[in-house]
Amino acid sequence: MSVQERKERERAARERLIVATARELAEQQGWDAVTTRRLAERIEYSQPVLYSHFRGKREIIGAVSLEGATELAAAVRAAAAAADGPRERVTALARAYLDFAARNPAVYDALFQLDGGLAFAREDTPEPLKDAFGALLESLGEVAGDDVPPGLFTEVFWAALHGLATLTRVGRLPAAEAERRMELLVDRLAVV
């Protein structure tokens, strides 16, 4: 292995460490606790080293978002693949989405609430974000009905899931009824 390859591997490892540490800190204490100073202390590198990877917190949030989008897409696809029939796939997808949001609140916030400098629904949208939407579209497109474009239906269903996840997490909707809300969403919107 060349010196250049070793340096590139070490740089990639440092970058993964920064992202993992930021994510861990955000999940434990919230995004306000994630500062370049605290990250530098935790990873035991200087702030200039951190800045050689990311220009600041916004780019770190973006990196966490991309990682989270990849994980969300995998969770949704795995849940849908394990279910039989269109309605069951949509139910499994919805449950996986809501479970992901509940288990990873800081990552979910990075994806959908915070400014990570990422473009959504545009030509320059990063592939992990497109893939996460694609994972939803794969199962939701088949239950959109003949009168609604699959992409539009997926946007509406996703917006409803996002609302359920967000409102439940902040206590605006009682958690005890979360399963019934999800089933009602599937029953009313998924045309099978």
Backbone as CSV, one residue per row, in Angstrom:
resi,resn,N_x,N_y,N_z,CA_x,CA_y,CA_z,C_x,C_y,C_z
1,MET,0.843,-1.175,0.000,0.000,0.000,0.000,0.890,1.241,0.000
2,SER,0.523,2.195,-0.823,1.315,3.411,-0.929,1.046,4.334,0.255
3,VAL,1.916,5.278,0.457,1.749,6.266,1.523,0.461,7.050,1.289
4,GLN,0.198,7.402,0.052,-1.018,8.160,-0.281,-2.280,7.360,0.075
5,GLU,-2.293,6.075,-0.250,-3.452,5.224,0.083,-3.649,5.126,1.589
6,ARG,-2.548,4.994,2.322,-2.631,4.925,3.778,-3.189,6.229,4.341
7,LYS,-2.725,7.368,3.826,-3.203,8.677,4.292,-4.692,8.847,3.987
8,GLU,-5.110,8.410,2.813,-6.525,8.500,2.455,-7.380,7.618,3.358
9,ARG,-6.882,6.425,3.668,-7.608,5.527,4.571,-7.709,6.136,5.972
10,GLU,-6.618,6.715,6.452,-6.621,7.357,7.772,-7.563,8.563,7.793
11,ARG,-7.575,9.332,6.721,-8.471,10.490,6.631,-9.932,10.044,6.664
12,ALA,-10.252,8.998,5.913,-11.620,8.475,5.896,-12.012,7.954,7.280
13,ALA,-11.082,7.315,7.970,-11.363,6.808,9.321,-11.623,7.967,10.286
14,ARG,-10.833,9.043,10.181,-11.047,10.217,11.034,-12.409,10.834,10.754
15,GLU,-12.756,10.908,9.478,-14.052,11.485,9.110,-15.200,10.655,9.688
16,ARG,-15.095,9.339,9.583,-16.126,8.461,10.169,-16.200,8.657,11.682
17,LEU,-15.048,8.821,12.332,-15.006,9.049,13.775,-15.694,10.358,14.141
18,ILE,-15.444,11.399,13.386,-16.083,12.694,13.644,-17.596,12.568,13.533
19,VAL,-18.064,11.935,12.467,-19.510,11.784,12.247,-20.127,10.917,13.344
20,ALA,-19.496,9.807,13.674,-20.023,8.919,14.718,-20.052,9.621,16.072
21,THR,-19.031,10.392,16.365,-18.969,11.096,17.643,-20.026,12.195,17.702
22,ALA,-20.192,12.925,16.617,-21.229,13.964,16.562,-22.605,13.343,16.750
23,ARG,-22.828,12.241,16.096,-24.115,11.562,16.199,-24.364,11.075,17.634
24,GLU,-23.361,10.469,18.218,-23.486,9.977,19.593,-23.762,11.116,20.563
25,LEU,-23.026,12.196,20.440,-23.211,13.354,21.312,-24.599,13.965,21.124
26,ALA,-25.036,14.080,19.882,-26.371,14.626,19.604,-27.465,13.729,20.161
27,GLU,-27.315,12.421,20.039,-28.325,11.504,20.585,-28.364,11.571,22.115
28,GLN,-27.216,11.777,22.742,-27.152,11.836,24.203,-27.609,13.180,24.760
29,GLN,-27.172,14.274,24.122,-27.379,15.590,24.721,-28.064,16.606,23.813
30,GLY,-28.390,16.221,22.600,-29.021,17.146,21.666,-27.996,17.839,20.792
31,TRP,-28.473,18.407,19.688,-27.577,19.033,18.721,-26.905,20.291,19.262
32,ASP,-27.516,20.962,20.219,-26.868,22.143,20.795,-25.548,21.788,21.473
33,ALA,-25.429,20.565,21.941,-24.200,20.126,22.612,-23.080,19.806,21.627
34,VAL,-23.409,19.686,20.355,-22.407,19.352,19.348,-21.731,20.635,18.885
35,THR,-20.518,20.831,19.364,-19.703,21.966,18.939,-18.372,21.415,18.433
36,THR,-17.692,22.203,17.630,-16.405,21.736,17.122,-15.414,21.547,18.265
37,ARG,-15.497,22.383,19.279,-14.599,22.240,20.429,-14.843,20.909,21.148
38,ARG,-16.106,20.605,21.427,-16.421,19.352,22.120,-16.065,18.138,21.270
39,LEU,-16.333,18.229,19.981,-15.978,17.117,19.103,-14.469,16.906,19.087
40,ALA,-13.725,17.980,18.960,-12.266,17.874,18.947,-11.759,17.230,20.241
41,GLU,-12.335,17.621,21.365,-11.930,17.029,22.649,-12.250,15.535,22.679
42,ARG,-13.444,15.186,22.241,-13.869,13.778,22.300,-13.077,12.873,21.365
43,ILE,-12.739,13.365,20.195,-12.013,12.509,19.257,-10.498,12.625,19.432
44,GLU,-10.100,13.536,20.307,-8.685,13.743,20.646,-7.860,14.184,19.437
45,TYR,-8.432,15.099,18.688,-7.737,15.787,17.609,-7.962,17.271,17.821
46,SER,-7.156,18.081,17.193,-7.318,19.525,17.320,-8.491,20.003,16.456
47,GLN,-8.993,21.192,16.786,-10.056,21.761,15.974,-9.618,21.967,14.515
48,PRO,-8.388,22.397,14.251,-7.976,22.514,12.848,-8.066,21.193,12.083
49,VAL,-7.796,20.073,12.749,-7.943,18.770,12.081,-9.412,18.541,11.741
50,LEU,-10.290,18.862,12.678,-11.720,18.715,12.432,-12.138,19.602,11.248
51,TYR,-11.651,20.833,11.232,-11.986,21.741,10.137,-11.363,21.322,8.806
52,SER,-10.365,20.483,8.839,-9.806,19.980,7.574,-10.743,18.961,6.925
53,HIS,-11.693,18.453,7.704,-12.687,17.501,7.187,-14.025,18.177,6.894
54,PHE,-14.436,19.058,7.789,-15.741,19.720,7.693,-15.555,21.208,7.969
55,ARG,-16.263,22.040,7.225,-16.138,23.489,7.427,-16.850,23.963,8.689
56,GLY,-17.639,23.110,9.289,-18.343,23.497,10.505,-19.462,22.528,10.822
57,LYS,-20.232,22.902,11.800,-21.312,22.049,12.299,-22.336,21.727,11.205
58,ARG,-22.618,22.677,10.353,-23.612,22.459,9.291,-23.216,21.270,8.408
59,GLU,-21.944,21.197,8.027,-21.489,20.070,7.200,-21.494,18.763,7.981
60,ILE,-21.243,18.829,9.259,-21.297,17.618,10.093,-22.733,17.122,10.155
61,ILE,-23.674,18.030,10.340,-25.093,17.656,10.336,-25.451,17.031,8.993
62,GLY,-24.939,17.587,7.911,-25.183,17.019,6.586,-24.646,15.610,6.462
63,ALA,-23.447,15.375,7.005,-22.859,14.025,6.950,-23.687,13.037,7.769
64,VAL,-24.157,13.470,8.932,-25.025,12.606,9.743,-26.329,12.341,8.999
65,SER,-26.841,13.348,8.314,-28.073,13.182,7.532,-27.912,12.123,6.446
66,LEU,-26.811,12.183,5.738,-26.589,11.217,4.658,-26.467,9.796,5.209
67,GLU,-25.774,9.669,6.320,-25.656,8.358,6.967,-27.027,7.870,7.421
68,GLY,-27.798,8.765,8.021,-29.138,8.416,8.482,-30.069,8.045,7.347
69,ALA,-29.971,8.754,6.223,-30.814,8.439,5.068,-30.533,7.031,4.561
70,THR,-29.261,6.664,4.551,-28.881,5.314,4.124,-29.477,4.270,5.066
71,GLU,-29.407,4.532,6.354,-29.960,3.597,7.340,-31.479,3.527,7.254
72,LEU,-32.125,4.671,7.077,-33.584,4.697,6.952,-34.026,3.909,5.729
73,ALA,-33.359,4.109,4.605,-33.702,3.372,3.382,-33.560,1.869,3.598
74,ALA,-32.485,1.466,4.254,-32.274,0.033,4.509,-33.348,-0.523,5.433
75,ALA,-33.717,0.219,6.460,-34.739,-0.248,7.409,-36.098,-0.383,6.728
76,VAL,-36.449,0.590,5.918,-37.741,0.561,5.216,-37.781,-0.594,4.213
77,ARG,-36.703,-0.751,3.463,-36.662,-1.841,2.479,-36.719,-3.213,3.152
78,ALA,-35.977,-3.377,4.229,-35.969,-4.667,4.928,-37.358,-4.992,5.471
79,ALA,-38.010,-4.008,6.054,-39.352,-4.239,6.612,-40.343,-4.576,5.505
80,ALA,-40.300,-3.830,4.412,-41.232,-4.079,3.309,-40.969,-5.434,2.658
81,ALA,-39.706,-5.810,2.525,-39.356,-7.087,1.895,-39.830,-8.277,2.719
82,ALA,-39.925,-8.108,4.016,-40.333,-9.201,4.895,-41.852,-9.373,4.959
83,ALA,-42.596,-8.459,4.350,-44.063,-8.502,4.420,-44.637,-9.071,3.127
84,ASP,-45.798,-9.698,3.250,-46.501,-10.247,2.092,-47.677,-9.352,1.740
85,GLY,-47.790,-8.991,0.502,-48.928,-8.212,0.031,-48.701,-6.716,0.164
86,PRO,-49.348,-5.942,-0.704,-49.160,-4.490,-0.727,-49.509,-3.796,0.594
87,ARG,-50.657,-4.104,1.176,-51.050,-3.438,2.423,-50.087,-3.774,3.545
88,GLU,-49.683,-5.021,3.622,-48.742,-5.443,4.657,-47.386,-4.755,4.482
89,ARG,-46.967,-4.570,3.215,-45.703,-3.865,2.949,-45.785,-2.410,3.397
90,VAL,-46.917,-1.777,3.122,-47.082,-0.378,3.519,-47.118,-0.270,5.042
91,THR,-47.797,-1.182,5.694,-47.834,-1.176,7.161,-46.435,-1.381,7.728
92,ALA,-45.710,-2.327,7.181,-44.341,-2.589,7.652,-43.438,-1.388,7.389
93,LEU,-43.588,-0.768,6.239,-42.821,0.431,5.903,-43.107,1.547,6.906
94,ALA,-44.386,1.793,7.170,-44.772,2.858,8.106,-44.215,2.584,9.501
95,ARG,-44.334,1.359,9.931,-43.825,1.000,11.263,-42.302,1.174,11.329
96,ALA,-41.603,0.735,10.291,-40.146,0.870,10.258,-39.739,2.342,10.267
97,TYR,-40.439,3.155,9.512,-40.144,4.586,9.464,-40.332,5.217,10.847
98,LEU,-41.467,4.956,11.467,-41.756,5.542,12.780,-40.808,5.011,13.850
99,ASP,-40.457,3.735,13.762,-39.477,3.165,14.704,-38.106,3.817,14.532
100,PHE,-37.694,4.021,13.292,-36.411,4.681,13.037,-36.412,6.078,13.654
101,ALA,-37.470,6.822,13.425,-37.557,8.192,13.966,-37.510,8.191,15.489
102,ALA,-38.179,7.233,16.115,-38.209,7.166,17.586,-36.869,6.723,18.166
103,ARG,-36.191,5.788,17.507,-34.908,5.266,18.013,-33.734,6.192,17.749
104,ASN,-33.855,7.049,16.750,-32.751,7.915,16.328,-33.197,9.378,16.236
105,PRO,-33.637,9.964,17.330,-34.199,11.319,17.232,-33.220,12.370,16.718
106,ALA,-31.969,12.305,17.099,-31.003,13.306,16.630,-30.716,13.131,15.147
107,VAL,-30.620,11.900,14.695,-30.403,11.638,13.274,-31.630,12.087,12.484
108,TYR,-32.801,11.791,13.006,-34.041,12.200,12.346,-34.107,13.723,12.242
109,ASP,-33.726,14.406,13.314,-33.684,15.870,13.271,-32.675,16.361,12.241
110,ALA,-31.512,15.716,12.178,-30.505,16.110,11.192,-31.065,15.967,9.780
111,LEU,-31.803,14.903,9.553,-32.388,14.660,8.234,-33.461,15.676,7.866
112,PHE,-34.351,15.975,8.805,-35.567,16.690,8.434,-35.829,18.010,9.152
113,GLN,-35.081,18.321,10.184,-35.371,19.541,10.926,-34.237,20.564,10.854
114,LEU,-33.014,20.088,10.791,-31.853,20.972,10.860,-31.297,21.258,9.470
115,ASP,-30.553,22.333,9.375,-29.945,22.702,8.104,-28.576,22.060,7.991
116,GLY,-28.516,20.998,7.210,-27.246,20.339,6.951,-26.664,20.733,5.607
117,GLY,-27.272,21.758,4.988,-26.767,22.237,3.719,-27.045,21.321,2.546
118,LEU,-28.001,20.419,2.698,-28.301,19.456,1.640,-29.536,19.883,0.861
119,ALA,-29.520,19.614,-0.419,-30.659,19.925,-1.281,-31.620,18.742,-1.299
120,PHE,-32.900,19.024,-1.186,-33.931,18.000,-1.288,-34.768,18.270,-2.534
121,ALA,-35.197,17.192,-3.180,-36.119,17.261,-4.317,-35.605,18.155,-5.440
122,ARG,-34.300,18.050,-5.693,-33.686,18.809,-6.781,-32.716,17.903,-7.521
123,GLU,-32.219,18.394,-8.628,-31.245,17.631,-9.410,-29.992,17.310,-8.599
124,ASP,-29.568,18.254,-7.744,-28.329,18.069,-6.986,-28.541,17.423,-5.612
125,THR,-29.695,16.820,-5.414,-29.941,16.092,-4.170,-28.965,14.927,-4.076
126,PRO,-28.281,14.777,-2.937,-27.332,13.656,-2.793,-28.038,12.299,-2.912
127,GLU,-27.329,11.340,-3.459,-27.895,10.012,-3.713,-28.527,9.358,-2.476
128,PRO,-27.914,9.413,-1.282,-28.571,8.771,-0.128,-29.966,9.336,0.160
129,LEU,-30.173,10.628,-0.077,-31.499,11.213,0.139,-32.471,10.744,-0.940
130,LYS,-32.002,10.698,-2.182,-32.844,10.181,-3.264,-33.210,8.720,-3.004
131,ASP,-32.245,7.961,-2.511,-32.481,6.547,-2.251,-33.483,6.334,-1.119
132,ALA,-33.424,7.179,-0.101,-34.393,7.058,0.998,-35.812,7.305,0.479
133,PHE,-35.967,8.316,-0.358,-37.277,8.560,-0.964,-37.654,7.397,-1.868
134,GLY,-36.680,6.878,-2.617,-36.926,5.738,-3.483,-37.389,4.512,-2.711
135,ALA,-36.844,4.323,-1.527,-37.256,3.178,-0.702,-38.726,3.300,-0.309
136,LEU,-39.172,4.516,-0.046,-40.592,4.721,0.254,-41.439,4.511,-1.002
137,LEU,-40.978,5.061,-2.099,-41.714,4.984,-3.360,-41.912,3.545,-3.832
138,GLU,-40.936,2.692,-3.581,-41.018,1.304,-4.041,-42.270,0.603,-3.525
139,SER,-42.609,0.806,-2.279,-43.798,0.152,-1.723,-45.038,1.020,-1.834
140,LEU,-44.877,2.320,-1.691,-46.050,3.198,-1.706,-46.599,3.401,-3.112
141,GLY,-45.739,3.322,-4.115,-46.193,3.498,-5.483,-47.246,2.495,-5.895
142,GLU,-47.165,1.295,-5.337,-48.124,0.260,-5.731,-49.487,0.423,-5.066
143,VAL,-49.609,1.338,-4.107,-50.900,1.551,-3.440,-51.405,2.974,-3.636
144,ALA,-50.823,3.687,-4.583,-51.196,5.084,-4.798,-52.573,5.232,-5.434
145,GLY,-52.996,4.242,-6.157,-54.252,4.362,-6.898,-53.960,4.851,-8.302
146,ASP,-54.934,4.716,-9.182,-54.734,5.066,-10.582,-54.816,6.561,-10.850
147,ASP,-55.422,7.304,-9.941,-55.655,8.725,-10.181,-54.593,9.648,-9.578
148,VAL,-53.569,9.077,-8.945,-52.545,9.883,-8.284,-51.166,9.412,-8.746
149,PRO,-50.311,10.327,-9.161,-48.944,9.920,-9.509,-48.240,9.309,-8.289
150,PRO,-47.536,8.196,-8.448,-46.890,7.531,-7.316,-45.965,8.443,-6.509
151,GLY,-45.228,9.322,-7.176,-44.338,10.230,-6.461,-45.094,11.196,-5.570
152,LEU,-46.199,11.729,-6.073,-47.025,12.648,-5.284,-47.640,11.929,-4.090
153,PHE,-48.141,10.724,-4.321,-48.708,9.945,-3.224,-47.648,9.683,-2.157
154,THR,-46.443,9.324,-2.601,-45.359,9.044,-1.656,-45.032,10.286,-0.836
155,GLU,-45.017,11.459,-1.458,-44.763,12.695,-0.723,-45.811,12.939,0.358
156,VAL,-47.080,12.716,0.024,-48.158,12.939,0.986,-48.083,11.925,2.128
157,PHE,-47.857,10.666,1.786,-47.764,9.621,2.813,-46.565,9.892,3.723
158,TRP,-45.439,10.257,3.120,-44.233,10.569,3.876,-44.484,11.763,4.799
159,ALA,-45.156,12.792,4.296,-45.461,13.964,5.123,-46.322,13.562,6.323
160,ALA,-47.271,12.662,6.098,-48.115,12.192,7.203,-47.291,11.399,8.216
161,LEU,-46.403,10.536,7.739,-45.525,9.794,8.657,-44.635,10.747,9.447
162,HIS,-44.100,11.738,8.758,-43.252,12.717,9.430,-44.034,13.456,10.520
163,GLY,-45.244,13.835,10.204,-46.094,14.507,11.200,-46.351,13.618,12.397
164,LEU,-46.677,12.358,12.157,-46.908,11.427,13.274,-45.644,11.260,14.119
165,ALA,-44.512,11.087,13.461,-43.250,10.899,14.192,-42.920,12.124,15.033
166,THR,-43.021,13.281,14.433,-42.637,14.522,15.106,-43.603,14.869,16.235
167,LEU,-44.889,14.824,15.962,-45.875,15.200,16.982,-45.912,14.210,18.150
168,THR,-45.675,12.948,17.880,-45.625,11.955,18.956,-44.390,12.192,19.820
169,ARG,-43.266,12.437,19.192,-42.022,12.621,19.941,-42.062,13.832,20.866
170,VAL,-42.678,14.915,20.433,-42.720,16.109,21.277,-43.907,16.101,22.244
171,GLY,-44.661,15.012,22.257,-45.752,14.871,23.221,-47.054,15.535,22.829
172,ARG,-47.167,15.996,21.595,-48.410,16.629,21.140,-49.480,15.591,20.823
173,LEU,-49.036,14.364,20.527,-49.945,13.237,20.329,-49.572,12.166,21.345
174,PRO,-50.559,11.621,22.049,-50.248,10.587,23.041,-49.620,9.349,22.397
175,ALA,-48.528,8.897,22.951,-47.815,7.735,22.412,-48.662,6.472,22.456
176,ALA,-49.583,6.384,23.395,-50.405,5.187,23.542,-51.243,4.895,22.289
177,GLU,-51.538,5.896,21.504,-52.366,5.709,20.305,-51.541,5.668,19.014
178,ALA,-50.234,5.597,19.120,-49.362,5.661,17.942,-49.674,4.559,16.928
179,GLU,-49.858,3.349,17.401,-50.136,2.229,16.496,-51.468,2.419,15.774
180,ARG,-52.479,2.877,16.484,-53.786,3.107,15.858,-53.719,4.211,14.812
181,ARG,-52.948,5.261,15.091,-52.789,6.339,14.121,-52.132,5.823,12.837
182,MET,-51.100,5.013,13.023,-50.397,4.474,11.862,-51.332,3.576,11.050
183,GLU,-52.091,2.724,11.705,-53.026,1.847,11.002,-54.103,2.652,10.278
184,LEU,-54.578,3.721,10.898,-55.574,4.580,10.246,-54.995,5.232,9.000
185,LEU,-53.759,5.683,9.078,-53.098,6.258,7.913,-53.028,5.248,6.781
186,VAL,-52.602,4.054,7.072,-52.490,3.009,6.052,-53.876,2.675,5.494
187,ASP,-54.855,2.501,6.366,-56.197,2.143,5.919,-56.818,3.195,5.007
188,ARG,-56.616,4.455,5.331,-57.271,5.532,4.579,-56.540,5.925,3.310
189,LEU,-55.231,5.780,3.293,-54.492,6.260,2.125,-54.052,5.157,1.167
190,ALA,-53.796,3.981,1.658,-53.285,2.915,0.794,-54.435,2.216,0.070
191,VAL,-54.493,2.370,-1.246,-55.529,1.740,-2.045,-55.027,0.366,-2.460
192,VAL,-55.692,-0.667,-1.961,-55.275,-2.038,-2.277,-56.413,-2.741,-2.982
